[in-house]
Amino acid sequence: MNESLKKWKKLKMIYKDYAIFTPGPVKMSEEILQVGAQQTPYFRNSKFSDVTFACENGLLEMVNAPEGSKVIFLTASGTAGMEAAVMNFLSENDNALVVNGGGFGQRFVDICITHKIPHTDFKVKNTNLSDIESLAPGETYSALVVNAHETSVGQLYNLDAMGEYAVKNDLLYIVDAISMLVTDPLDMQQSNIDVVIASSQKGLALPPGLTMVILAPKALKKLQVVNSLYFNFKDYLSNGERGQQPYTPAVTIMLQLEARLNQIKKRGGVIQSIANAKEVAEYFRESIKALPLKEYSDYMPNAMTALTPTDGNSAIDIVNDLEENYKVMVCPNGGAERDSVFRVSHMGEMTKEYTDILIDALYDYYGVARS
């Protein structure tokens, strides 16, 4: 057996029996895993074009996109979708209000700095921005840019309130919905959202590598000439008319996306998926109340629970102990929150029974009998 195969088998065995509660990648269903295990087919033909059209229509329906909306499919991570949205819609003539409530808000700020986009770094904490009208700086802006769910701290913002603010001030409303799609409500028409950024490895419960940018008609009209080959949305829209992408797409993940959208529909639609995530999230939070753990945010999504230890234990030690001694994987925070916050996902193929694996591990870790 060659060395590379040995390494692959070792890696596979390391994680084979682990329970995964990380906010991306998330637990996938057997049905979707089986699609991914098939030979990747050729894609420059009408059959794959049909897959692309089916994925586009399914996503537009899921988010209640306005009539005439389009979807860009990028073979890239969610951050690429964030950067591409900034590149294609904002220029040195704009002034963007960028909501910064944590690591991913800061990423939008960094993208604006990189591309020399005039912006305000709108730092927020302990608010869901339902009162954005009074909190926002009194400048004139052309765009509002926000991570709907600031995943680094488990903070969900009020999309409707921000949408009203955007409409009132005639702003292009760009929303990163990467870590709340399928688990928390998202309605482009109700919230007046112009651009939605989504990614495969979170609520959609697919492998990482596919990012989707959903463009409402208002956004389509504002598309600008961009100094980029790979991230030129106009090129993607032109190719999208025939169900293709200008460059090699994530073919297998697209096939899995088609299957996943059908799966969601068969299970009762996105409303039912959101209800399931909410039920699991509430079950988990209620079940750990006897433990010295506190919810980090007052505005937690269904997608995830961010926790901080209240007994002096280090969050990163808890994360490492769960992985090493219980084969349970949760997500640590970095930087200043390394010792104070860890995160638990409720996205993907989650049930109360599966969540019990983590709950039982936490009770055993603390030496407390679960009632």
Phi and psi in degrees as a GROMACS rama.xvg file:
@    title "Ramachandran Plot"
@    xaxis  label "Phi"
@    yaxis  label "Psi"
@TYPE xy
-73.0113  163.891  ASN-2
-64.2337  -39.6483  GLU-3
-63.8608  -38.6602  SER-4
-67.6539  -37.9651  LEU-5
-61.866  -44.0277  LYS-6
-63.6946  -41.4723  LYS-7
-63.0784  -44.0497  TRP-8
-65.8477  -36.7317  LYS-9
-65.0353  -44.9946  LYS-10
-61.915  -42.6518  LEU-11
-61.0754  -41.5405  LYS-12
-70.284  -32.7646  MET-13
-57.5445  -42.6331  ILE-14
-105.395  2.39871  TYR-15
-58.5265  -45.2205  LYS-16
-102.194  17.3942  ASP-17
-86.4706  143.23  TYR-18
-90.0697  130.145  ALA-19
-111.56  123.623  ILE-20
-129.261  33.5895  PHE-21
-90.388  146.593  THR-22
-81.5382  55.5005  PRO-23
112.891  114.007  GLY-24
-65.7541  159.704  PRO-25
-120.951  173.062  VAL-26
-65.701  129.807  LYS-27
-104.42  155.965  MET-28
-81.0129  156.616  SER-29
-61.1782  -37.0231  GLU-30
-59.3983  -44.1308  GLU-31
-73.6833  -35.7282  ILE-32
-61.1927  -38.3563  LEU-33
-66.0318  -36.6193  GLN-34
-61.6551  -41.6574  VAL-35
-70.3967  -17.3564  GLY-36
-84.7884  -3.878  ALA-37
-85.749  159.707  GLN-38
-58.8896  131.717  GLN-39
-68.5905  125.747  THR-40
-86.4172  169.274  PRO-41
-68.8143  151.165  TYR-42
-124.536  -10.6771  PHE-43
-87.0311  62.9911  ARG-44
-153.932  174.129  ASN-45
-67.7771  -28.9914  SER-46
-64.4886  -42.7885  LYS-47
-73.6707  -31.2696  PHE-48
-58.8115  -38.8992  SER-49
-63.1867  -36.8176  ASP-50
-63.0821  -45.2317  VAL-51
-61.0591  -46.5342  THR-52
-61.9889  -39.8188  PHE-53
-64.8287  -41.3595  ALA-54
-65.7403  -42.6987  CYS-55
-61.6787  -48.3298  GLU-56
-63.8463  -39.4737  ASN-57
-64.6651  -41.0231  GLY-58
-68.8375  -42.4882  LEU-59
-61.3424  -40.0329  LEU-60
-67.1547  -40.9309  GLU-61
-59.7684  -38.9404  MET-62
-101.065  8.14764  VAL-63
50.5394  54.4415  ASN-64
-71.0247  147.992  ALA-65
-61.6293  153.449  PRO-66
-57.9423  136.317  GLU-67
92.5541  1.34975  GLY-68
-72.1805  157.636  SER-69
-133.598  161.338  LYS-70
-121.554  131.405  VAL-71
-98.0355  129.958  ILE-72
-108.358  118.236  PHE-73
-112.505  131.661  LEU-74
-83.086  88.0197  THR-75
-172.824  172.383  ALA-76
-80.455  171.833  SER-77
-60.7276  -35.0289  GLY-78
-61.6599  -34.9237  THR-79
-62.992  -38.3526  ALA-80
-64.039  -40.0755  GLY-81
-62.1108  -48.5893  MET-82
-66.4132  -41.5538  GLU-83
-63.3912  -38.1749  ALA-84
-62.9771  -44.4621  ALA-85
-62.6353  -43.8242  VAL-86
-63.0652  -39.8985  MET-87
-85.5845  -16.2374  ASN-88
-120.654  -16.8758  PHE-89
-121.428  146.84  LEU-90
-141.573  -175.771  SER-91
-66.7638  -10.9641  GLU-92
-89.9939  -3.34668  ASN-93
-96.3674  171.405  ASP-94
-142.272  107.369  ASN-95
-98.4031  137.338  ALA-96
-95.0799  109.125  LEU-97
-106.773  114.396  VAL-98
-72.5947  124.495  VAL-99
-125.105  96.3054  ASN-100
-112.574  11.6522  GLY-101
165.653  -158.465  GLY-102
-60.277  -37.4173  GLY-103
-84.12  -29.0901  PHE-104
-64.3352  -40.7376  GLY-105
-62.5305  -32.362  GLN-106
-64.6371  -41.1404  ARG-107
-61.5833  -40.233  PHE-108
-60.7275  -45.4346  VAL-109
-63.3965  -36.8252  ASP-110
-64.4579  -42.9781  ILE-111
-63.3459  -39.8805  CYS-112
-63.313  -45.2205  ILE-113
-57.8544  -40.2651  THR-114
-99.2864  12.3798  HIS-115
56.5976  42.4333  LYS-116
-91.4556  120.145  ILE-117
-57.4038  133.133  PRO-118
-158.652  163.405  HIS-119
-112.789  126.601  THR-120
-81.0044  93.541  ASP-121
-87.2334  86.471  PHE-122
-75.5436  128.956  LYS-123
-133.031  153.827  VAL-124
-156.291  141.306  LYS-125
57.6591  39.7871  ASN-126
-149.361  146.107  THR-127
-96.3644  8.0486  ASN-128
64.714  24.6895  LEU-129
-65.672  -20.4261  SER-130
-109.247  35.8696  ASP-131
-59.311  -30.2105  ILE-132
-56.6875  -39.6877  GLU-133
-90.1779  -22.9583  SER-134
-86.2354  -31.7255  LEU-135
-65.8295  144.643  ALA-136
-59.2495  150.276  PRO-137
-85.6472  39.236  GLY-138
-95.5677  173.983  GLU-139
-97.1263  125.844  THR-140
-121.727  162.896  TYR-141
-112.354  -14.5012  SER-142
-150.136  148.663  ALA-143
-117.032  123.01  LEU-144
-121.895  126.115  VAL-145
-150.601  146.544  VAL-146
-87.713  110.916  ASN-147
-52.655  -39.4645  ALA-148
-123.158  110.744  HIS-149
-75.8555  92.7438  GLU-150
-64.4973  -23.8303  THR-151
-66.43  -24.1115  SER-152
-131.021  3.66124  VAL-153
72.1631  43.7464  GLY-154
-112.159  119.028  GLN-155
-103.472  128.866  LEU-156
-96.1192  160.494  TYR-157
-84.9061  100.544  ASN-158
-68.2164  -34.2101  LEU-159
-64.4902  -46.1691  ASP-160
-63.1776  -41.3664  ALA-161
-69.2179  -33.7438  MET-162
-65.3588  -40.0813  GLY-163
-63.0327  -41.1906  GLU-164
-63.2408  -41.1225  TYR-165
-64.9398  -42.9809  ALA-166
-65.1727  -45.0531  VAL-167
-59.5039  -34.4071  LYS-168
-105.378  10.9888  ASN-169
53.6869  52.7958  ASP-170
-103.878  145.271  LEU-171
-74.8339  124.659  LEU-172
-105.012  105.656  TYR-173
-106.11  121.855  ILE-174
-123.323  121.938  VAL-175
-83.2316  109.927  ASP-176
-109.729  23.665  ALA-177
-55.551  -43.1732  ILE-178
-106.918  22.4428  SER-179
-135.517  -8.94459  MET-180
-62.0666  133.575  LEU-181
84.5922  -21.2125  VAL-182
-108.705  -24.7421  THR-183
-131.318  149.576  ASP-184
-60.3006  135.739  PRO-185
-144.55  116.928  LEU-186
-134.684  107.245  ASP-187
-61.7409  -39.6241  MET-188
-72.9467  -43.4936  GLN-189
-63.235  -39.3802  GLN-190
-95.9695  2.24157  SER-191
58.5401  40.4154  ASN-192
-85.8136  136.112  ILE-193
-96.864  -34.0198  ASP-194
-136.419  127.384  VAL-195
-118.712  129.66  VAL-196
-106.848  126.463  ILE-197
-130.312  164.423  ALA-198
-144.596  159.284  SER-199
-77.179  -27.9911  SER-200
-92.4516  8.49198  GLN-201
-113.506  -111.851  LYS-202
-59.9744  -28.6922  GLY-203
-72.5444  -14.4273  LEU-204
55.8192  53.4661  ALA-205
-125.08  171.569  LEU-206
-65.795  156.373  PRO-207
-69.1439  154.434  PRO-208
130.789  -8.40546  GLY-209
-126.254  126.174  LEU-210
-121.888  139.965  THR-211
-119.885  133.956  MET-212
-119.181  116.298  VAL-213
-97.5931  125.167  ILE-214
-115.541  120.172  LEU-215
-76.7629  162.974  ALA-216
-53.3425  -37.3989  PRO-217
-60.9257  -40.4174  LYS-218
-68.1783  -40.651  ALA-219
-58.2193  -37.0427  LEU-220
-70.9068  -23.4621  LYS-221
-95.6303  -0.05342  LYS-222
-56.9169  136.111  LEU-223
-116.56  168.943  GLN-224
-72.1673  126.848  VAL-225
-116.322  141.048  VAL-226
-86.8047  68.2635  ASN-227
-157.544  141.492  SER-228
-83.64  -55.3253  LEU-229
-72.7388  -33.3695  TYR-230
-102.061  25.3232  PHE-231
-82.696  102.285  ASN-232
-62.0164  -33.2135  PHE-233
-61.0993  -37.0279  LYS-234
-65.3927  -43.0061  ASP-235
-64.4066  -40.8149  TYR-236
-65.5279  -39.2902  LEU-237
-62.6484  -47.2915  SER-238
-68.4532  -31.3689  ASN-239
-64.7551  -21.6506  GLY-240
-61.8719  -25.2444  GLU-241
-109.766  15.4952  ARG-242
75.439  26.3895  GLY-243
-126.576  168.161  GLN-244
-117.855  152.887  GLN-245
-65.6354  -25.0263  PRO-246
-127.143  168.785  TYR-247
-54.781  119.919  THR-248
-82.8978  169.294  PRO-249
-77.6782  78.9844  ALA-250
-55.7903  -51.7149  VAL-251
-64.978  -39.2204  THR-252
-67.9467  -33.1371  ILE-253
-62.5945  -41.7847  MET-254
-63.2935  -39.8095  LEU-255
-67.5901  -36.3506  GLN-256
-62.6836  -44.7748  LEU-257
-58.2219  -44.7637  GLU-258
-65.8215  -38.8202  ALA-259
-67.4664  -41.0652  ARG-260
-63.4799  -39.2689  LEU-261
-66.2363  -38.7579  ASN-262
-61.95  -45.8332  GLN-263
-59.5783  -42.8079  ILE-264
-64.0753  -43.4994  LYS-265
-64.9485  -28.572  LYS-266
-85.7686  5.24567  ARG-267
113.9  7.59437  GLY-268
86.6478  175.908  GLY-269
-64.0949  -29.4567  VAL-270
-61.8676  -41.2029  ILE-271
-68.8703  -38.2991  GLN-272
-62.6363  -40.3999  SER-273
-64.5068  -42.3168  ILE-274
-62.5526  -39.6063  ALA-275
-64.3264  -44.0994  ASN-276
-63.0454  -41.03  ALA-277
-62.9949  -42.557  LYS-278
-62.5392  -44.3391  GLU-279
-66.4447  -42.5558  VAL-280
-61.3346  -45.5765  ALA-281
-66.9138  -36.9444  GLU-282
-62.3425  -45.6014  TYR-283
-63.2224  -47.6364  PHE-284
-64.6141  -38.4625  ARG-285
-69.1141  -37.5222  GLU-286
-70.8525  -22.3929  SER-287
-104.301  12.8153  ILE-288
-62.765  -24.2408  LYS-289
-79.0958  -6.08985  ALA-290
-99.1107  155.53  LEU-291
-77.3048  60.8609  PRO-292
-132.878  135.868  LEU-293
-121.537  140.156  LYS-294
-63.97  130.032  GLU-295
-75.6783  -30.0664  TYR-296
-119.617  148.065  SER-297
-85.5867  -5.46327  ASP-298
-127.676  60.4482  TYR-299
-78.1152  140.874  MET-300
-83.4822  173.291  PRO-301
-71.7629  -25.0094  ASN-302
-64.8901  -29.6586  ALA-303
-162.668  153.512  MET-304
-121.235  124.478  THR-305
-98.4985  130.019  ALA-306
-123.651  147.279  LEU-307
-127.158  131.718  THR-308
-66.7561  142.373  PRO-309
-110.792  5.74478  THR-310
-112.374  11.7721  ASP-311
90.9466  -8.03953  GLY-312
-66.0959  149.76  ASN-313
-83.4591  133.475  SER-314
-60.3338  -40.7742  ALA-315
-67.1181  -31.6493  ILE-316
-66.5429  -38.261  ASP-317
-63.8109  -45.5225  ILE-318
-58.3451  -48.4646  VAL-319
-65.7163  -38.6732  ASN-320
-67.1687  -40.7907  ASP-321
-61.1679  -40.6142  LEU-322
-71.9535  -44.8046  GLU-323
-75.4353  -38.3954  GLU-324
-105.516  -16.1571  ASN-325
-124.557  -4.28872  TYR-326
56.2795  41.7489  LYS-327
-122.834  127.636  VAL-328
-110.983  116.993  MET-329
-116.37  178.712  VAL-330
-109.705  125.524  CYS-331
-80.3547  164.706  PRO-332
-103.843  160.034  ASN-333
-111.431  -175.93  GLY-334
60.357  -137.759  GLY-335
-66.2677  -20.1318  ALA-336
-98.4177  11.1862  GLU-337
-56.458  -41.3413  ARG-338
-96.582  -5.31696  ASP-339
-112.815  -15.933  SER-340
-138.622  135.852  VAL-341
-135.614  159.871  PHE-342
-124.871  144.027  ARG-343
-123.984  124.709  VAL-344
-88.1438  145.164  SER-345
-118.657  14.792  HIS-346
-84.6595  157.517  MET-347
86.3787  -151.874  GLY-348
-81.4646  67.8807  GLU-349
-103.149  140.717  MET-350
-135.591  167.219  THR-351
-62.8139  -39.0036  LYS-352
-63.4494  -42.9615  GLU-353
-67.149  -39.648  TYR-354
-64.117  -27.311  THR-355
-59.7758  -27.8896  ASP-356
-58.5316  -46.6744  ILE-357
-70.4173  -44.1133  LEU-358
-59.5743  -46.1923  ILE-359
-63.1304  -38.0924  ASP-360
-64.5552  -41.3289  ALA-361
-65.0576  -42.0129  LEU-362
-63.7011  -40.9433  TYR-363
-67.3571  -39.8049  ASP-364
-57.8206  -42.6457  TYR-365
-85.5009  -4.38172  TYR-366
66.8084  34.5374  GLY-367
-114.223  135.743  VAL-368
-76.0551  131.061  ALA-369
-81.992  124.954  ARG-370
